[in-house]
């Protein structure tokens, strides 16, 4: 028997505390290109881990209606805006997803000019590859002519969300275009899984790594895209087929513990919990929205159990791989260190929040 609703809610409370309590301890010194210090761990920085974290908190707030969560979210945005925003790139766009959902639900007029300006700049200023994909430029590195899985979650979902909420159809169209371009170069037609990246310089998929968290961004991101915006029927049908193909490849690779390995198809690589949480979230959500079979739900609940076993008493998610650059060989991925992060917390929050919709108030997940 799996966790009950009470267990899951207690886990969520711990996760929120664990996220806000994360601190950058100096272990990783990764200065940004503008000379500022990079912080991809604590809750205090405007970056992609915090952006994913805010989105997870907002989903939790929307599901539970907890006012303390909403206050935490709004205080975070107010503080970061008062401090001044960083330069626009793929990863600094990630917090805009949560802000767009917050604006859509609250109607607070103070957020709209910022959202409009940032969306306009994404479309007009962000670097493009051939065929119009967003280049994966980030705060500490320029990745010219490269497509990465991560970009879809960090940028395209924001455009879809804000475009739908504001009535700016051109932003939804740009988001779907990004999914289509990335499918073309990152989805592995042989296995059904996704490669981490593609470069137009030499036209190859680097190490051809079927990296777990990259695949989690796709499983979760595809379902969130369908949930956040109205997608043209032929495109949605096409993307749904890609999603089903990916999930059917993921299911046999789930380990006995319910987790997935950081290299999905390499039994010598370690089990990784942020990817497990993201995939589990996608499987459960996909089943609930009618895209998947009961097998999806069963695998998603097994992933839930694996995630919950890796939440310690302080609410920190364990066995999360640190931020992962593009690897040129497979060993690179197996050597990524384990480090608690905001995105590990957030993906666990998404997984547990979705799981609440699959268990009864008193019953247990079968």
C-alpha positions as CSV (number, residue, x, y, z in Angstrom):
1,X,0.0,0.0,0.0
2,X,1.3,3.5,-0.9
3,X,1.3,6.7,1.0
4,X,-2.0,8.2,2.1
5,X,-3.2,11.9,1.8
6,X,-2.0,12.7,5.3
7,X,1.5,11.4,4.6
8,X,1.7,13.3,1.3
9,X,0.5,16.6,3.0
10,X,3.1,16.2,5.7
11,X,5.7,15.5,3.0
12,X,4.7,18.7,1.2
13,X,5.0,20.8,4.4
14,X,8.5,19.5,4.9
15,X,9.4,20.1,1.3
16,X,8.4,23.8,1.5
17,X,10.5,24.2,4.6
18,X,13.4,22.4,3.0
19,X,13.2,24.7,-0.1
20,X,13.2,28.0,1.7
21,X,16.0,26.7,4.0
22,X,18.4,25.9,1.2
23,X,21.6,27.9,1.4
24,X,24.6,28.3,-1.0
25,X,27.5,26.9,1.1
26,X,30.3,27.9,-1.3
27,X,30.8,24.3,-2.5
28,X,30.1,25.3,-6.1
29,X,31.7,28.6,-7.3
30,X,30.3,29.4,-10.7
31,X,30.5,33.1,-11.5
32,X,28.2,34.5,-14.1
33,X,29.4,36.2,-17.3
34,X,28.6,39.6,-15.9
35,X,30.9,39.0,-12.9
36,X,28.1,38.4,-10.4
37,X,28.2,35.3,-8.2
38,X,26.1,32.4,-9.4
39,X,23.7,30.8,-7.0
40,X,21.8,27.8,-8.2
41,X,21.0,26.4,-4.7
42,X,19.5,28.8,-2.3
43,X,16.0,30.3,-2.5
44,X,17.3,33.8,-2.7
45,X,18.4,34.1,-6.3
46,X,16.5,34.9,-9.6
47,X,17.7,31.8,-11.6
48,X,16.3,28.6,-13.1
49,X,16.3,26.4,-9.9
50,X,14.4,29.1,-8.0
51,X,12.1,29.6,-11.0
52,X,11.1,25.9,-11.1
53,X,10.8,26.1,-7.3
54,X,8.3,29.0,-7.5
55,X,6.3,27.2,-10.1
56,X,6.1,24.1,-7.8
57,X,5.0,26.3,-4.9
58,X,2.4,28.0,-7.0
59,X,0.9,24.7,-8.1
60,X,0.8,23.7,-4.5
61,X,-1.0,27.0,-3.6
62,X,-3.5,26.5,-6.4
63,X,-4.3,23.0,-5.3
64,X,-4.5,23.7,-1.5
65,X,-5.6,27.3,-1.4
66,X,-3.1,27.9,1.4
67,X,-2.7,31.6,2.0
68,X,0.7,31.2,3.7
69,X,2.1,29.7,0.4
70,X,0.7,32.6,-1.6
71,X,2.3,35.1,0.8
72,X,5.6,33.3,0.5
73,X,5.4,33.5,-3.3
74,X,4.4,37.1,-3.5
75,X,7.0,38.2,-1.0
76,X,9.7,36.4,-3.0
77,X,8.8,38.2,-6.2
78,X,8.5,41.6,-4.5
79,X,11.9,41.1,-3.0
80,X,13.6,40.0,-6.1
81,X,12.0,42.8,-8.2
82,X,13.1,45.4,-5.6
83,X,16.7,44.1,-5.9
84,X,16.7,44.3,-9.7
85,X,16.4,41.6,-12.3
86,X,19.4,40.0,-14.1
87,X,20.1,40.0,-17.8
88,X,17.6,38.0,-19.9
89,X,18.6,34.5,-20.9
90,X,17.1,31.0,-21.0
91,X,17.6,30.4,-17.3
92,X,16.6,33.8,-16.0
93,X,13.3,33.4,-17.8
94,X,12.3,30.5,-15.7
95,X,10.8,32.5,-12.8
96,X,8.5,34.3,-15.3
97,X,6.5,31.1,-15.6
98,X,5.4,31.2,-12.0
99,X,4.8,34.9,-12.2
100,X,2.5,34.5,-15.3
101,X,0.4,31.9,-13.4
102,X,0.3,34.1,-10.4
103,X,-0.9,37.1,-12.5
104,X,-3.5,35.0,-14.3
105,X,-5.0,33.8,-11.0
106,X,-4.8,37.1,-9.0
107,X,-5.2,39.7,-11.8
108,X,-2.7,41.9,-9.9
109,X,-2.0,44.7,-12.5
110,X,1.5,45.4,-11.2
111,X,2.9,42.2,-12.8
112,X,1.5,42.7,-16.3
113,X,3.9,45.3,-17.7
114,X,6.9,43.2,-16.6
115,X,5.5,40.1,-18.1
116,X,4.7,41.9,-21.4
117,X,8.2,43.4,-21.6
118,X,10.0,40.1,-20.8
119,X,7.9,38.1,-23.3
120,X,8.6,40.7,-26.0
121,X,12.3,40.5,-25.3
122,X,12.3,36.7,-25.3
123,X,10.8,36.7,-28.8
124,X,12.9,39.6,-30.2
125,X,16.2,39.3,-28.4
126,X,16.9,35.7,-27.5
127,X,19.5,33.9,-29.7
128,X,18.2,31.6,-32.4
129,X,19.5,28.5,-34.0
130,X,18.8,27.6,-37.6
131,X,15.1,26.8,-37.9
132,X,14.3,29.3,-35.2
133,X,15.0,27.4,-32.0
134,X,16.1,29.3,-28.9
135,X,19.8,28.9,-28.3
136,X,20.5,27.7,-24.8
137,X,22.3,30.9,-23.5
138,X,22.5,31.0,-19.7
139,X,23.9,33.2,-17.1
140,X,27.4,31.7,-17.0
141,X,27.8,30.3,-20.5
142,X,26.9,31.1,-24.1
143,X,25.9,27.9,-26.0
144,X,25.8,29.1,-29.6
145,X,23.8,27.0,-32.1
146,X,22.8,24.6,-29.3
147,X,19.3,23.2,-28.4
148,X,18.8,21.7,-24.9
149,X,15.8,19.9,-23.4
150,X,15.8,22.4,-20.5
151,X,14.9,25.4,-22.7
152,X,11.4,24.1,-23.2
153,X,10.6,24.1,-19.5
154,X,12.5,27.4,-18.8
155,X,11.2,29.5,-21.7
156,X,8.5,27.9,-23.8
157,X,6.1,27.2,-20.9
158,X,6.3,30.8,-19.9
159,X,5.4,32.0,-23.4
160,X,2.5,29.4,-23.5
161,X,1.2,30.4,-20.1
162,X,1.4,34.1,-20.4
163,X,0.2,34.0,-24.0
164,X,-2.9,32.1,-23.1
165,X,-3.7,34.2,-20.0
166,X,-3.1,37.6,-21.8
167,X,-4.8,36.7,-25.1
168,X,-1.5,37.1,-26.9
169,X,-1.8,34.1,-29.3
170,X,1.5,34.8,-31.0
171,X,3.3,33.8,-27.8
172,X,1.4,30.5,-27.6
173,X,2.3,29.9,-31.3
174,X,6.0,30.6,-30.5
175,X,5.9,28.2,-27.6
176,X,4.5,25.4,-29.8
177,X,7.1,26.2,-32.5
178,X,9.8,25.7,-29.9
179,X,8.4,22.3,-28.9
180,X,8.3,21.3,-32.6
181,X,11.9,22.4,-33.4
182,X,13.2,20.7,-30.2
183,X,11.3,17.5,-31.0
184,X,13.0,17.4,-34.5
185,X,16.5,17.5,-33.1
186,X,16.3,16.0,-29.6
187,X,13.8,13.1,-29.7
188,X,15.6,9.9,-30.4
189,X,13.6,8.0,-33.1
190,X,15.3,4.8,-32.2
191,X,14.6,4.6,-28.5
192,X,11.7,7.0,-28.1
193,X,13.7,8.8,-25.3
194,X,15.2,12.3,-25.7
195,X,18.8,13.3,-26.0
196,X,20.1,16.1,-23.8
197,X,21.2,18.4,-26.6
198,X,22.0,19.1,-30.2
199,X,24.5,21.4,-31.9
200,X,24.3,22.7,-35.4
201,X,28.1,23.1,-35.3
202,X,28.9,19.6,-36.6
203,X,25.2,18.5,-36.4
204,X,25.3,15.9,-33.6
205,X,23.7,15.1,-30.2
206,X,27.0,15.5,-28.3
207,X,27.3,12.3,-26.2
208,X,23.9,11.1,-27.3
209,X,23.0,11.0,-23.6
210,X,19.5,9.9,-22.7
211,X,19.7,12.0,-19.6
212,X,17.0,11.4,-17.0
213,X,16.3,15.0,-15.9
214,X,16.3,16.2,-19.5
215,X,13.6,13.6,-20.2
216,X,11.7,14.7,-17.0
217,X,11.6,18.2,-18.4
218,X,9.9,16.8,-21.4
219,X,7.4,14.5,-19.7
220,X,6.4,17.1,-17.2
221,X,6.7,20.0,-19.7
222,X,4.6,18.4,-22.4
223,X,1.7,17.9,-19.9
224,X,2.1,21.4,-18.5
225,X,2.0,22.8,-22.1
226,X,-1.3,21.0,-22.7
227,X,-2.6,22.3,-19.4
228,X,-1.4,25.9,-19.7
229,X,-2.5,26.8,-23.2
230,X,-4.9,25.9,-26.0
231,X,-2.8,24.2,-28.7
232,X,-3.9,23.8,-32.3
233,X,-5.4,20.3,-32.6
234,X,-3.0,18.9,-35.2
235,X,0.1,20.1,-33.2
236,X,-1.3,18.8,-30.0
237,X,-2.0,15.4,-31.6
238,X,1.5,15.2,-32.9
239,X,3.1,16.2,-29.5
240,X,0.8,13.8,-27.7
241,X,2.2,11.0,-29.9
242,X,5.7,12.0,-29.1
243,X,4.9,12.0,-25.4
244,X,3.3,8.6,-25.5
245,X,6.3,7.2,-27.3
246,X,8.6,8.7,-24.7
247,X,6.6,7.3,-21.8
248,X,6.4,3.8,-23.3
249,X,10.3,3.9,-23.5
250,X,10.5,5.2,-19.9
251,X,8.3,2.6,-18.2
252,X,10.6,-0.4,-18.7
253,X,13.6,1.6,-17.4
254,X,12.0,2.3,-14.0
255,X,14.1,0.5,-11.4
256,X,12.9,-1.8,-8.6
257,X,13.0,1.1,-6.2
258,X,10.6,3.1,-8.4
259,X,13.3,5.6,-9.5
260,X,15.0,6.2,-12.8
261,X,18.8,6.4,-13.3
262,X,20.6,9.6,-14.3
263,X,21.4,8.0,-17.6
264,X,18.1,6.2,-18.2
265,X,19.5,3.3,-20.1
266,X,22.8,2.8,-18.3
267,X,22.6,0.4,-15.3
268,X,25.9,1.7,-14.0
269,X,24.6,5.2,-13.4
270,X,23.1,6.3,-10.1
271,X,19.4,6.6,-9.3
272,X,18.4,10.3,-9.5
273,X,15.4,11.7,-7.5
274,X,14.7,15.0,-9.2
275,X,14.2,13.2,-12.5
276,X,12.1,10.5,-10.8
277,X,9.9,13.3,-9.3
278,X,9.4,15.0,-12.6
279,X,8.6,11.8,-14.5
280,X,6.3,10.7,-11.8
281,X,4.5,14.0,-11.9
282,X,4.1,13.7,-15.6
283,X,2.8,10.1,-15.5
284,X,0.2,10.9,-12.8
285,X,-0.9,14.1,-14.5
286,X,-1.0,12.4,-17.9
287,X,-3.2,9.6,-16.5
288,X,-5.5,12.1,-14.8
289,X,-5.9,14.2,-18.0
290,X,-6.7,11.1,-20.0
291,X,-3.5,10.8,-22.1
292,X,-2.2,7.6,-20.5
293,X,-3.3,4.2,-19.2
294,X,-3.5,2.8,-15.7
295,X,0.1,1.6,-16.2
296,X,1.1,5.3,-16.2
297,X,-0.6,5.8,-12.8
298,X,0.9,2.7,-11.3
299,X,4.4,3.8,-12.4
300,X,3.8,7.3,-11.2
301,X,2.8,6.1,-7.7
302,X,5.9,3.9,-7.5
303,X,7.9,7.0,-8.4
304,X,6.0,8.9,-5.6
305,X,7.1,6.3,-3.1
306,X,10.7,6.6,-4.2
307,X,10.6,10.4,-3.9
308,X,9.1,10.3,-0.4
309,X,11.7,7.8,0.8
310,X,14.3,10.5,-0.2
311,X,12.9,13.4,1.8
312,X,14.8,13.7,5.0
313,X,13.5,15.1,8.3
314,X,14.5,18.7,7.4
315,X,12.5,18.4,4.2
316,X,15.5,18.2,1.9
317,X,15.3,16.0,-1.2
318,X,18.2,13.7,-1.3
319,X,20.0,12.1,-4.2
320,X,19.5,15.0,-6.6
321,X,22.2,15.6,-9.2
322,X,23.6,19.1,-9.4
323,X,23.1,21.4,-12.4
324,X,24.3,19.5,-15.5
325,X,26.1,21.1,-18.4
326,X,26.2,19.5,-21.8
327,X,28.3,16.3,-21.6
328,X,30.7,15.2,-24.4
329,X,30.9,11.7,-23.0
330,X,28.6,9.5,-20.9
331,X,30.9,9.3,-18.0
332,X,30.4,13.1,-17.5
333,X,26.8,12.4,-16.4
334,X,27.8,9.7,-14.0
335,X,30.3,12.0,-12.3
336,X,27.8,14.9,-11.6
337,X,27.8,15.3,-7.8
338,X,24.8,14.9,-5.6
339,X,23.6,18.3,-4.1
340,X,20.2,19.4,-2.7
341,X,18.8,22.1,-5.0
342,X,15.7,24.2,-5.5
343,X,14.6,22.2,-8.6
344,X,14.9,19.0,-6.6
345,X,12.5,20.5,-4.0
346,X,10.2,21.8,-6.7
347,X,9.9,18.7,-8.8
348,X,9.1,16.8,-5.6
349,X,6.5,19.3,-4.7
350,X,4.9,18.9,-8.2
351,X,5.0,15.1,-7.8
352,X,3.4,15.1,-4.3
353,X,0.8,17.8,-5.2
354,X,-0.3,15.8,-8.2
355,X,-0.4,12.6,-6.1
356,X,-2.9,14.2,-3.8
357,X,-5.4,14.1,-6.7
358,X,-4.9,10.3,-6.9
359,X,-5.6,9.3,-3.3
360,X,-8.7,9.6,-1.2
361,X,-8.7,11.8,1.9
362,X,-8.5,8.7,4.1
363,X,-7.5,6.0,1.7
364,X,-4.2,5.0,0.3
365,X,-2.9,4.9,-3.3
366,X,-3.3,1.4,-4.6
